[in-house]
Amino acid sequence: MTDAERLAQKRYYLIQGVNIGACAGAVLGLLIAGRSVTTVHTMLGGALILASLYVMAVVPRAMAKRWKTPQP
């Protein structure tokens, strides 16, 4: 395996790790919102869900764009 392939593999795993972490954050937000007793906790869970969905949509795409190989 060449150095370029290793670097691509590390970057791929990093992008997937961000996706998994954001998914875990969304699940945590669902748990907080679902088991909440007060409105504040419900809003906290909802905010965590929205933030996690934003991270899942934006961050991996931005990482891939930054690491994209320039066209000759």
C-alpha positions as CSV (number, residue, x, y, z in Angstrom):
1,M,0.0,0.0,0.0
2,T,1.4,3.4,-1.0
3,D,1.6,6.5,1.2
4,A,-1.2,8.1,-0.9
5,E,-3.5,5.1,-0.3
6,R,-2.8,5.1,3.4
7,L,-3.5,8.8,3.6
8,A,-6.8,8.3,1.7
9,Q,-7.7,5.4,4.0
10,K,-7.1,7.6,7.1
11,R,-9.1,10.4,5.7
12,Y,-12.0,8.0,4.8
13,Y,-12.0,6.6,8.4
14,L,-11.9,10.1,9.8
15,I,-15.0,11.1,7.7
16,Q,-16.8,8.0,8.8
17,G,-15.9,8.7,12.4
18,V,-17.4,12.1,12.2
19,N,-20.6,10.6,10.8
20,I,-20.8,8.0,13.5
21,G,-20.1,10.6,16.2
22,A,-22.8,12.9,14.8
23,C,-25.3,10.0,14.6
24,A,-24.5,9.1,18.3
25,G,-25.2,12.8,19.2
26,A,-28.6,12.6,17.4
27,V,-29.5,9.4,19.3
28,L,-28.4,11.1,22.6
29,G,-30.6,14.1,21.7
30,L,-33.5,11.7,21.0
31,L,-33.0,10.0,24.4
32,I,-32.9,13.4,26.2
33,A,-35.9,14.7,24.4
34,G,-37.9,11.5,24.9
35,R,-37.2,11.1,28.6
36,S,-37.5,14.7,29.5
37,V,-39.9,16.0,32.1
38,T,-39.4,19.7,31.6
39,T,-39.5,21.9,28.5
40,V,-35.9,23.0,29.0
41,H,-34.7,19.4,28.6
42,T,-36.9,18.8,25.6
43,M,-35.5,21.9,23.9
44,L,-31.9,20.8,24.8
45,G,-32.6,17.4,23.2
46,G,-34.1,19.1,20.1
47,A,-31.1,21.4,19.8
48,L,-28.7,18.5,20.1
49,I,-30.6,16.6,17.3
50,L,-30.5,19.6,15.0
51,A,-26.8,20.3,15.6
52,S,-26.0,16.6,15.0
53,L,-28.0,16.6,11.7
54,Y,-26.2,19.7,10.7
55,V,-22.8,18.1,11.4
56,M,-23.7,15.0,9.5
57,A,-24.8,17.1,6.5
58,V,-22.0,19.7,6.4
59,V,-18.7,18.5,8.0
60,P,-18.0,15.4,5.9
61,R,-18.6,17.3,2.7
62,A,-16.4,20.1,3.8
63,M,-13.6,17.7,4.7
64,A,-13.9,15.9,1.4
65,K,-13.8,19.2,-0.5
66,R,-10.7,20.4,1.5
67,W,-8.9,17.1,0.9
68,K,-9.8,16.7,-2.8
69,T,-6.9,16.2,-5.1
70,P,-6.4,19.2,-7.3
71,Q,-7.1,18.7,-11.0
72,P,-4.0,19.2,-13.2
